[in-house]
Amino acid sequence: MECPNKSVNLKACNCTYPCGKKGNCCTCVKYHRSLGQLPACYFPDDAEKTYDRSIAYFISLYQQGRIR
């Protein structure tokens, strides 16, 4: 499904992983939820580059004060 907001979404997307879901937030969120993960946009840029999308990693970053 094509996203009518894709060009706007791409401006805010910090995902560095090459995939076909980039800019299509609905598809991206659905995909990551199915894996028990969060999408890249939930993570700071340096943390996103680890490709660790786990909820546990997100929580650890939050507890460190790296996510507000």
C-alpha positions as CSV (number, residue, x, y, z in Angstrom):
1,M,0.0,0.0,0.0
2,E,1.3,3.4,-0.9
3,C,1.5,6.1,1.8
4,P,0.2,9.6,0.9
5,N,2.5,11.1,3.5
6,K,5.7,9.2,2.5
7,S,7.6,12.3,1.4
8,V,6.8,14.1,4.7
9,N,7.6,11.0,6.7
10,L,11.0,10.5,5.0
11,K,12.1,13.9,6.2
12,A,11.7,12.7,9.8
13,C,12.8,9.1,9.4
14,N,16.2,8.4,11.0
15,C,16.3,4.7,9.9
16,T,19.6,3.7,8.3
17,Y,18.5,0.2,7.4
18,P,17.8,-0.3,3.7
19,C,14.2,-1.6,3.4
20,G,11.1,-0.9,1.5
21,K,9.1,0.3,4.5
22,K,11.1,3.5,4.9
23,G,8.7,6.5,5.0
24,N,5.6,4.3,5.2
25,C,5.1,4.5,9.0
26,C,2.0,2.4,9.2
27,T,3.7,-0.5,7.5
28,C,6.9,0.0,9.5
29,V,5.2,0.1,12.9
30,K,3.1,-3.0,12.0
31,Y,6.2,-4.9,10.9
32,H,8.2,-4.1,14.0
33,R,5.3,-4.8,16.4
34,S,5.0,-8.2,14.8
35,L,8.6,-8.9,15.9
36,G,8.2,-7.4,19.4
37,Q,10.3,-4.4,18.4
38,L,10.0,-0.6,18.0
39,P,10.9,1.2,14.8
40,A,14.0,3.3,14.4
41,C,12.3,6.6,15.0
42,Y,11.9,5.7,18.7
43,F,15.7,5.7,19.1
44,P,18.4,8.4,19.1
45,D,20.5,8.4,16.0
46,D,23.5,6.7,17.5
47,A,21.4,4.0,19.1
48,E,19.5,3.4,15.9
49,K,22.7,2.6,14.1
50,T,23.1,-0.5,16.3
51,Y,19.9,-2.0,14.6
52,D,18.8,-3.2,18.1
53,R,15.1,-2.4,18.0
54,S,14.2,-4.4,21.1
55,I,11.9,-3.0,23.7
56,A,14.5,-3.9,26.4
57,Y,17.1,-1.7,24.6
58,F,14.6,1.2,24.4
59,I,13.9,0.9,28.1
60,S,17.6,0.8,29.0
61,L,18.1,4.0,26.9
62,Y,15.2,5.6,28.7
63,Q,16.5,4.7,32.1
64,Q,19.8,6.2,31.1
65,G,18.0,9.5,30.3
66,R,18.8,9.2,26.6
67,I,15.2,9.2,25.6
68,R,12.7,11.8,26.7
